[in-house]
């Protein structure tokens, strides 16, 4: 099939792009990488009055240092994340997850901002941005605003953006010391059945702090297992600690059933893979003291 007719605009500034979106009062779509948008147009699942192509907008494909943090423009492409020494140094989790996204052709065109606005609950980029505590910047006729990733989605494929707002950048705080990531797919680079990203810091005594656990594919949006992470605060990630956190992670999931997996199967996978990814986090650095076996006395 071919898309329904639409008008086409190619602005060269954020202000011009926002004006185009406002003109169509919610019936225009933004074209960035087009890896999700174009198939939807061709199947006529979306029939916008206009496309606003932002690929010529200045400064949206920059990667820049902001103190301890890092800022990615909305048009930064996955392939750029793979190759960038700055990303490898400052945002290694992003470089890891990008290798699980689509194929080479998708990564050459797909963009960070496009993935976040698409809001696929199985998407790797929304999951990584959530666990890293990213904040998105959006511009609209009423000015700019900053939205934490934890508040960015209303539901599956639904963001809190107004129709005349444009996502312009993603801001990341200082990257945690250690990360681990894994996803379960039916085949290589397929949509994830389940994905798990964990981050944390470890002190000289081998105790872990600021552990965050995020899950994808198990709810309408990526979710943080906050209680599970808090249960690991100050522990050495002993096996018993991991088992407790894995069980707590079930409290935040509400998995769907679809052609890839049933809700029951996804729920079964959650504690299994949370425990495995936490073990990978623990083993990503040399153990300062024994961490296996019984829970150690924390008193």
HELIX and SHEET records of a PDB file:
HELIX    1   1 UNK A   14  UNK A   23  1                                  10    
HELIX    2   2 UNK A   37  UNK A   42  1                                   6    
HELIX    3   3 UNK A   78  UNK A   83  1                                   6    
HELIX    4   4 UNK A   85  UNK A   90  1                                   6    
HELIX    5   5 UNK A   92  UNK A   98  1                                   7    
HELIX    6   6 UNK A  104  UNK A  109  1                                   6    
HELIX    7   7 UNK A  112  UNK A  118  1                                   7    
HELIX    8   8 UNK A  124  UNK A  131  1                                   8    
HELIX    9   9 UNK A  149  UNK A  151  5                                   3    
HELIX   10  10 UNK A  226  UNK A  231  1                                   6    
HELIX   11  11 UNK A  239  UNK A  249  1                                  11    
HELIX   12  12 UNK A  250  UNK A  252  5                                   3    
HELIX   13  13 UNK A  263  UNK A  282  1                                  20    
SHEET    1   A 3 UNK A   7  UNK A   9  0                                        
SHEET    2   A 3 UNK A  50  UNK A  53  1                                        
SHEET    3   A 3 UNK A  28  UNK A  31  1                                        
SHEET    1   B 5 UNK A  63  UNK A  66  0                                        
SHEET    2   B 5 UNK A  69  UNK A  73 -1                                        
SHEET    3   B 5 UNK A 166  UNK A 172 -1                                        
SHEET    4   B 5 UNK A 135  UNK A 140 -1                                        
SHEET    5   B 5 UNK A 143  UNK A 148 -1                                        
SHEET    1   C 2 UNK A 153  UNK A 155  0                                        
SHEET    2   C 2 UNK A 158  UNK A 159 -1                                        
SHEET    1   D 4 UNK A 178  UNK A 184  0                                        
SHEET    2   D 4 UNK A 194  UNK A 202 -1                                        
SHEET    3   D 4 UNK A 208  UNK A 216 -1                                        
SHEET    4   D 4 UNK A 223  UNK A 224 -1                                        
END                                                                             
